[in-house]
Amino acid sequence: MNLGKQRLVDIQVEHVSIVGHNVKIVEQVTGRMTNGRAAGYGAATGAWFGLLIGLLFGLLAPTPTWLWLLLWSLVLGAVWGAVFGFVGHWVTRGQRDFFSTQKLEAERWDVMVDADQLLRAQSLLSGGAPAASPAPATPPAEPSAPPAPPAV
């Protein structure tokens, strides 16, 4: 449901809970991992790490050597990353020779709001003007029961 940009500002998200029922993790295989790909991913990771180390050491280095230090740390990080990526995949002998993405799926998702925000949430979902929630005179007490789901 599209509430519009103005209405999204009116929602106090710290009072909202999203609950999934019968949640499961679904792993989607996206490709085969080979020794070459493992070395490539290792090289990319090592290059980032080398770049970070080069930047940290570069802060302490004199200006003319800063660029060379950065370049060498990037290259050495990529080389060592490729070596460790290759060896790490080769040692497992293909026990996990694929790469994948994971996501959560649920049978049902429930969106719940705190009891003191129920009228405001119902008003926003029905398309009416947002109901002003009265400012409590005292801080709210910890709820003893779970918040009630909004009536649809």
Biotite code that builds the C-alpha atoms (Angstrom):
import biotite.structure as struc

atoms = struc.array([
    struc.Atom([0.000, 0.000, 0.000], chain_id="A", res_id=1, res_name="MET", atom_name="CA", element="C"),
    struc.Atom([1.411, 3.382, -0.998], chain_id="A", res_id=2, res_name="ASN", atom_name="CA", element="C"),
    struc.Atom([1.028, 5.833, 1.859], chain_id="A", res_id=3, res_name="LEU", atom_name="CA", element="C"),
    struc.Atom([2.772, 8.692, 0.070], chain_id="A", res_id=4, res_name="GLY", atom_name="CA", element="C"),
    struc.Atom([5.891, 10.525, 1.129], chain_id="A", res_id=5, res_name="LYS", atom_name="CA", element="C"),
    struc.Atom([4.104, 12.809, 3.575], chain_id="A", res_id=6, res_name="GLN", atom_name="CA", element="C"),
    struc.Atom([2.517, 9.916, 5.458], chain_id="A", res_id=7, res_name="ARG", atom_name="CA", element="C"),
    struc.Atom([5.749, 7.934, 5.735], chain_id="A", res_id=8, res_name="LEU", atom_name="CA", element="C"),
    struc.Atom([7.159, 10.764, 7.823], chain_id="A", res_id=9, res_name="VAL", atom_name="CA", element="C"),
    struc.Atom([4.225, 10.420, 10.255], chain_id="A", res_id=10, res_name="ASP", atom_name="CA", element="C"),
    struc.Atom([4.965, 6.771, 11.058], chain_id="A", res_id=11, res_name="ILE", atom_name="CA", element="C"),
    struc.Atom([7.042, 6.335, 14.199], chain_id="A", res_id=12, res_name="GLN", atom_name="CA", element="C"),
    struc.Atom([9.012, 3.247, 13.256], chain_id="A", res_id=13, res_name="VAL", atom_name="CA", element="C"),
    struc.Atom([10.368, 2.681, 16.759], chain_id="A", res_id=14, res_name="GLU", atom_name="CA", element="C"),
    struc.Atom([6.857, 1.525, 17.694], chain_id="A", res_id=15, res_name="HIS", atom_name="CA", element="C"),
    struc.Atom([6.578, -1.003, 14.825], chain_id="A", res_id=16, res_name="VAL", atom_name="CA", element="C"),
    struc.Atom([7.486, -4.706, 14.895], chain_id="A", res_id=17, res_name="SER", atom_name="CA", element="C"),
    struc.Atom([7.533, -7.098, 11.939], chain_id="A", res_id=18, res_name="ILE", atom_name="CA", element="C"),
    struc.Atom([7.061, -10.737, 12.909], chain_id="A", res_id=19, res_name="VAL", atom_name="CA", element="C"),
    struc.Atom([7.562, -13.661, 10.542], chain_id="A", res_id=20, res_name="GLY", atom_name="CA", element="C"),
    struc.Atom([5.800, -16.981, 11.148], chain_id="A", res_id=21, res_name="HIS", atom_name="CA", element="C"),
    struc.Atom([7.333, -20.305, 10.050], chain_id="A", res_id=22, res_name="ASN", atom_name="CA", element="C"),
    struc.Atom([10.504, -18.582, 8.870], chain_id="A", res_id=23, res_name="VAL", atom_name="CA", element="C"),
    struc.Atom([13.004, -20.534, 6.805], chain_id="A", res_id=24, res_name="LYS", atom_name="CA", element="C"),
    struc.Atom([16.304, -19.695, 5.151], chain_id="A", res_id=25, res_name="ILE", atom_name="CA", element="C"),
    struc.Atom([16.401, -20.261, 1.399], chain_id="A", res_id=26, res_name="VAL", atom_name="CA", element="C"),
    struc.Atom([19.826, -20.580, -0.189], chain_id="A", res_id=27, res_name="GLU", atom_name="CA", element="C"),
    struc.Atom([19.950, -19.896, -3.923], chain_id="A", res_id=28, res_name="GLN", atom_name="CA", element="C"),
    struc.Atom([22.994, -21.296, -5.717], chain_id="A", res_id=29, res_name="VAL", atom_name="CA", element="C"),
    struc.Atom([24.335, -18.607, -8.063], chain_id="A", res_id=30, res_name="THR", atom_name="CA", element="C"),
    struc.Atom([27.411, -20.299, -9.540], chain_id="A", res_id=31, res_name="GLY", atom_name="CA", element="C"),
    struc.Atom([30.186, -22.838, -9.259], chain_id="A", res_id=32, res_name="ARG", atom_name="CA", element="C"),
    struc.Atom([33.278, -22.028, -7.238], chain_id="A", res_id=33, res_name="MET", atom_name="CA", element="C"),
    struc.Atom([36.490, -23.064, -8.952], chain_id="A", res_id=34, res_name="THR", atom_name="CA", element="C"),
    struc.Atom([40.088, -22.673, -7.836], chain_id="A", res_id=35, res_name="ASN", atom_name="CA", element="C"),
    struc.Atom([40.436, -19.735, -10.232], chain_id="A", res_id=36, res_name="GLY", atom_name="CA", element="C"),
    struc.Atom([37.333, -17.973, -8.905], chain_id="A", res_id=37, res_name="ARG", atom_name="CA", element="C"),
    struc.Atom([38.440, -18.583, -5.331], chain_id="A", res_id=38, res_name="ALA", atom_name="CA", element="C"),
    struc.Atom([41.801, -17.012, -6.168], chain_id="A", res_id=39, res_name="ALA", atom_name="CA", element="C"),
    struc.Atom([40.036, -14.083, -7.853], chain_id="A", res_id=40, res_name="GLY", atom_name="CA", element="C"),
    struc.Atom([37.766, -13.411, -4.877], chain_id="A", res_id=41, res_name="TYR", atom_name="CA", element="C"),
    struc.Atom([40.756, -13.767, -2.568], chain_id="A", res_id=42, res_name="GLY", atom_name="CA", element="C"),
    struc.Atom([42.728, -11.292, -4.684], chain_id="A", res_id=43, res_name="ALA", atom_name="CA", element="C"),
    struc.Atom([39.906, -8.748, -4.551], chain_id="A", res_id=44, res_name="ALA", atom_name="CA", element="C"),
    struc.Atom([39.560, -9.100, -0.782], chain_id="A", res_id=45, res_name="THR", atom_name="CA", element="C"),
    struc.Atom([43.321, -8.943, -0.308], chain_id="A", res_id=46, res_name="GLY", atom_name="CA", element="C"),
    struc.Atom([43.563, -5.845, -2.497], chain_id="A", res_id=47, res_name="ALA", atom_name="CA", element="C"),
    struc.Atom([41.005, -4.038, -0.319], chain_id="A", res_id=48, res_name="TRP", atom_name="CA", element="C"),
    struc.Atom([42.861, -5.079, 2.809], chain_id="A", res_id=49, res_name="PHE", atom_name="CA", element="C"),
    struc.Atom([46.193, -4.022, 1.287], chain_id="A", res_id=50, res_name="GLY", atom_name="CA", element="C"),
    struc.Atom([44.707, -0.677, 0.282], chain_id="A", res_id=51, res_name="LEU", atom_name="CA", element="C"),
    struc.Atom([43.512, -0.112, 3.843], chain_id="A", res_id=52, res_name="LEU", atom_name="CA", element="C"),
    struc.Atom([46.932, -0.982, 5.284], chain_id="A", res_id=53, res_name="ILE", atom_name="CA", element="C"),
    struc.Atom([48.629, 1.209, 2.674], chain_id="A", res_id=54, res_name="GLY", atom_name="CA", element="C"),
    struc.Atom([46.395, 4.151, 3.582], chain_id="A", res_id=55, res_name="LEU", atom_name="CA", element="C"),
    struc.Atom([47.128, 3.701, 7.281], chain_id="A", res_id=56, res_name="LEU", atom_name="CA", element="C"),
    struc.Atom([50.887, 3.509, 6.754], chain_id="A", res_id=57, res_name="PHE", atom_name="CA", element="C"),
    struc.Atom([50.672, 6.261, 4.154], chain_id="A", res_id=58, res_name="GLY", atom_name="CA", element="C"),
    struc.Atom([49.519, 8.682, 6.813], chain_id="A", res_id=59, res_name="LEU", atom_name="CA", element="C"),
    struc.Atom([52.923, 8.301, 8.470], chain_id="A", res_id=60, res_name="LEU", atom_name="CA", element="C"),
    struc.Atom([55.041, 8.228, 5.307], chain_id="A", res_id=61, res_name="ALA", atom_name="CA", element="C"),
    struc.Atom([56.675, 11.218, 3.623], chain_id="A", res_id=62, res_name="PRO", atom_name="CA", element="C"),
    struc.Atom([54.741, 12.658, 0.687], chain_id="A", res_id=63, res_name="THR", atom_name="CA", element="C"),
    struc.Atom([56.828, 11.320, -2.261], chain_id="A", res_id=64, res_name="PRO", atom_name="CA", element="C"),
    struc.Atom([56.728, 7.711, -1.028], chain_id="A", res_id=65, res_name="THR", atom_name="CA", element="C"),
    struc.Atom([53.032, 7.740, -0.151], chain_id="A", res_id=66, res_name="TRP", atom_name="CA", element="C"),
    struc.Atom([51.823, 6.724, -3.618], chain_id="A", res_id=67, res_name="LEU", atom_name="CA", element="C"),
    struc.Atom([54.416, 3.928, -3.949], chain_id="A", res_id=68, res_name="TRP", atom_name="CA", element="C"),
    struc.Atom([53.525, 2.599, -0.504], chain_id="A", res_id=69, res_name="LEU", atom_name="CA", element="C"),
    struc.Atom([49.839, 2.597, -1.429], chain_id="A", res_id=70, res_name="LEU", atom_name="CA", element="C"),
    struc.Atom([50.477, 0.825, -4.736], chain_id="A", res_id=71, res_name="LEU", atom_name="CA", element="C"),
    struc.Atom([52.775, -1.837, -3.256], chain_id="A", res_id=72, res_name="TRP", atom_name="CA", element="C"),
    struc.Atom([50.407, -2.604, -0.386], chain_id="A", res_id=73, res_name="SER", atom_name="CA", element="C"),
    struc.Atom([47.542, -3.018, -2.859], chain_id="A", res_id=74, res_name="LEU", atom_name="CA", element="C"),
    struc.Atom([49.578, -5.369, -5.070], chain_id="A", res_id=75, res_name="VAL", atom_name="CA", element="C"),
    struc.Atom([50.940, -7.421, -2.167], chain_id="A", res_id=76, res_name="LEU", atom_name="CA", element="C"),
    struc.Atom([47.473, -7.661, -0.620], chain_id="A", res_id=77, res_name="GLY", atom_name="CA", element="C"),
    struc.Atom([46.040, -8.906, -3.918], chain_id="A", res_id=78, res_name="ALA", atom_name="CA", element="C"),
    struc.Atom([48.806, -11.489, -4.365], chain_id="A", res_id=79, res_name="VAL", atom_name="CA", element="C"),
    struc.Atom([48.531, -12.856, -0.828], chain_id="A", res_id=80, res_name="TRP", atom_name="CA", element="C"),
    struc.Atom([44.732, -12.802, -1.025], chain_id="A", res_id=81, res_name="GLY", atom_name="CA", element="C"),
    struc.Atom([44.838, -14.817, -4.259], chain_id="A", res_id=82, res_name="ALA", atom_name="CA", element="C"),
    struc.Atom([47.221, -17.340, -2.691], chain_id="A", res_id=83, res_name="VAL", atom_name="CA", element="C"),
    struc.Atom([45.097, -17.781, 0.424], chain_id="A", res_id=84, res_name="PHE", atom_name="CA", element="C"),
    struc.Atom([41.863, -17.924, -1.610], chain_id="A", res_id=85, res_name="GLY", atom_name="CA", element="C"),
    struc.Atom([43.278, -20.594, -3.910], chain_id="A", res_id=86, res_name="PHE", atom_name="CA", element="C"),
    struc.Atom([44.796, -22.686, -1.112], chain_id="A", res_id=87, res_name="VAL", atom_name="CA", element="C"),
    struc.Atom([41.695, -22.358, 1.068], chain_id="A", res_id=88, res_name="GLY", atom_name="CA", element="C"),
    struc.Atom([39.457, -23.698, -1.705], chain_id="A", res_id=89, res_name="HIS", atom_name="CA", element="C"),
    struc.Atom([41.926, -26.345, -2.837], chain_id="A", res_id=90, res_name="TRP", atom_name="CA", element="C"),
    struc.Atom([42.320, -27.756, 0.692], chain_id="A", res_id=91, res_name="VAL", atom_name="CA", element="C"),
    struc.Atom([38.561, -28.407, 1.001], chain_id="A", res_id=92, res_name="THR", atom_name="CA", element="C"),
    struc.Atom([38.677, -30.438, -2.247], chain_id="A", res_id=93, res_name="ARG", atom_name="CA", element="C"),
    struc.Atom([35.324, -29.175, -3.495], chain_id="A", res_id=94, res_name="GLY", atom_name="CA", element="C"),
    struc.Atom([33.251, -29.787, -0.370], chain_id="A", res_id=95, res_name="GLN", atom_name="CA", element="C"),
    struc.Atom([31.627, -26.421, -0.982], chain_id="A", res_id=96, res_name="ARG", atom_name="CA", element="C"),
    struc.Atom([32.316, -25.760, -4.632], chain_id="A", res_id=97, res_name="ASP", atom_name="CA", element="C"),
    struc.Atom([29.470, -23.300, -5.184], chain_id="A", res_id=98, res_name="PHE", atom_name="CA", element="C"),
    struc.Atom([28.574, -19.825, -4.047], chain_id="A", res_id=99, res_name="PHE", atom_name="CA", element="C"),
    struc.Atom([25.108, -18.693, -3.158], chain_id="A", res_id=100, res_name="SER", atom_name="CA", element="C"),
    struc.Atom([22.880, -16.050, -1.640], chain_id="A", res_id=101, res_name="THR", atom_name="CA", element="C"),
    struc.Atom([20.579, -16.522, 1.326], chain_id="A", res_id=102, res_name="GLN", atom_name="CA", element="C"),
    struc.Atom([17.238, -14.938, 2.090], chain_id="A", res_id=103, res_name="LYS", atom_name="CA", element="C"),
    struc.Atom([14.508, -15.313, 4.683], chain_id="A", res_id=104, res_name="LEU", atom_name="CA", element="C"),
    struc.Atom([11.075, -16.503, 3.656], chain_id="A", res_id=105, res_name="GLU", atom_name="CA", element="C"),
    struc.Atom([8.049, -16.783, 5.909], chain_id="A", res_id=106, res_name="ALA", atom_name="CA", element="C"),
    struc.Atom([4.540, -18.152, 5.496], chain_id="A", res_id=107, res_name="GLU", atom_name="CA", element="C"),
    struc.Atom([3.140, -14.960, 6.943], chain_id="A", res_id=108, res_name="ARG", atom_name="CA", element="C"),
    struc.Atom([4.489, -11.580, 8.040], chain_id="A", res_id=109, res_name="TRP", atom_name="CA", element="C"),
    struc.Atom([2.634, -9.615, 10.732], chain_id="A", res_id=110, res_name="ASP", atom_name="CA", element="C"),
    struc.Atom([3.173, -5.897, 11.222], chain_id="A", res_id=111, res_name="VAL", atom_name="CA", element="C"),
    struc.Atom([2.440, -4.906, 14.800], chain_id="A", res_id=112, res_name="MET", atom_name="CA", element="C"),
    struc.Atom([2.434, -1.541, 16.571], chain_id="A", res_id=113, res_name="VAL", atom_name="CA", element="C"),
    struc.Atom([2.485, -0.596, 20.230], chain_id="A", res_id=114, res_name="ASP", atom_name="CA", element="C"),
    struc.Atom([-0.932, -0.268, 21.820], chain_id="A", res_id=115, res_name="ALA", atom_name="CA", element="C"),
    struc.Atom([-0.602, 3.496, 22.285], chain_id="A", res_id=116, res_name="ASP", atom_name="CA", element="C"),
    struc.Atom([0.058, 3.918, 18.531], chain_id="A", res_id=117, res_name="GLN", atom_name="CA", element="C"),
    struc.Atom([-2.783, 1.670, 17.315], chain_id="A", res_id=118, res_name="LEU", atom_name="CA", element="C"),
    struc.Atom([-5.274, 4.419, 16.408], chain_id="A", res_id=119, res_name="LEU", atom_name="CA", element="C"),
    struc.Atom([-2.631, 6.399, 14.556], chain_id="A", res_id=120, res_name="ARG", atom_name="CA", element="C"),
    struc.Atom([-1.557, 3.337, 12.538], chain_id="A", res_id=121, res_name="ALA", atom_name="CA", element="C"),
    struc.Atom([-5.156, 2.415, 11.661], chain_id="A", res_id=122, res_name="GLN", atom_name="CA", element="C"),
    struc.Atom([-5.799, 5.973, 10.511], chain_id="A", res_id=123, res_name="SER", atom_name="CA", element="C"),
    struc.Atom([-2.694, 6.005, 8.317], chain_id="A", res_id=124, res_name="LEU", atom_name="CA", element="C"),
    struc.Atom([-3.526, 2.638, 6.750], chain_id="A", res_id=125, res_name="LEU", atom_name="CA", element="C"),
    struc.Atom([-7.131, 3.589, 6.041], chain_id="A", res_id=126, res_name="SER", atom_name="CA", element="C"),
    struc.Atom([-6.022, 6.694, 4.150], chain_id="A", res_id=127, res_name="GLY", atom_name="CA", element="C"),
    struc.Atom([-7.382, 9.257, 6.600], chain_id="A", res_id=128, res_name="GLY", atom_name="CA", element="C"),
    struc.Atom([-5.500, 12.051, 8.255], chain_id="A", res_id=129, res_name="ALA", atom_name="CA", element="C"),
    struc.Atom([-3.099, 10.807, 10.896], chain_id="A", res_id=130, res_name="PRO", atom_name="CA", element="C"),
    struc.Atom([-4.583, 10.868, 14.340], chain_id="A", res_id=131, res_name="ALA", atom_name="CA", element="C"),
    struc.Atom([-2.549, 12.885, 16.765], chain_id="A", res_id=132, res_name="ALA", atom_name="CA", element="C"),
    struc.Atom([-1.183, 10.716, 19.475], chain_id="A", res_id=133, res_name="SER", atom_name="CA", element="C"),
    struc.Atom([-1.468, 12.390, 22.840], chain_id="A", res_id=134, res_name="PRO", atom_name="CA", element="C"),
    struc.Atom([1.812, 13.115, 24.537], chain_id="A", res_id=135, res_name="ALA", atom_name="CA", element="C"),
    struc.Atom([2.017, 11.001, 27.677], chain_id="A", res_id=136, res_name="PRO", atom_name="CA", element="C"),
    struc.Atom([2.414, 12.904, 30.912], chain_id="A", res_id=137, res_name="ALA", atom_name="CA", element="C"),
    struc.Atom([4.685, 10.183, 32.281], chain_id="A", res_id=138, res_name="THR", atom_name="CA", element="C"),
    struc.Atom([7.016, 7.861, 30.433], chain_id="A", res_id=139, res_name="PRO", atom_name="CA", element="C"),
    struc.Atom([5.237, 4.726, 29.234], chain_id="A", res_id=140, res_name="PRO", atom_name="CA", element="C"),
    struc.Atom([5.638, 1.649, 31.384], chain_id="A", res_id=141, res_name="ALA", atom_name="CA", element="C"),
    struc.Atom([7.104, -1.530, 29.996], chain_id="A", res_id=142, res_name="GLU", atom_name="CA", element="C"),
    struc.Atom([4.282, -3.540, 28.398], chain_id="A", res_id=143, res_name="PRO", atom_name="CA", element="C"),
    struc.Atom([3.367, -6.705, 30.227], chain_id="A", res_id=144, res_name="SER", atom_name="CA", element="C"),
    struc.Atom([1.749, -8.282, 27.181], chain_id="A", res_id=145, res_name="ALA", atom_name="CA", element="C"),
    struc.Atom([2.869, -8.282, 23.550], chain_id="A", res_id=146, res_name="PRO", atom_name="CA", element="C"),
    struc.Atom([1.511, -5.408, 21.459], chain_id="A", res_id=147, res_name="PRO", atom_name="CA", element="C"),
    struc.Atom([-1.821, -5.982, 19.787], chain_id="A", res_id=148, res_name="ALA", atom_name="CA", element="C"),
    struc.Atom([-1.761, -6.331, 15.997], chain_id="A", res_id=149, res_name="PRO", atom_name="CA", element="C"),
    struc.Atom([-3.617, -3.603, 14.090], chain_id="A", res_id=150, res_name="PRO", atom_name="CA", element="C"),
    struc.Atom([-7.111, -4.462, 12.961], chain_id="A", res_id=151, res_name="ALA", atom_name="CA", element="C"),
    struc.Atom([-7.450, -4.519, 9.220], chain_id="A", res_id=152, res_name="VAL", atom_name="CA", element="C"),
])
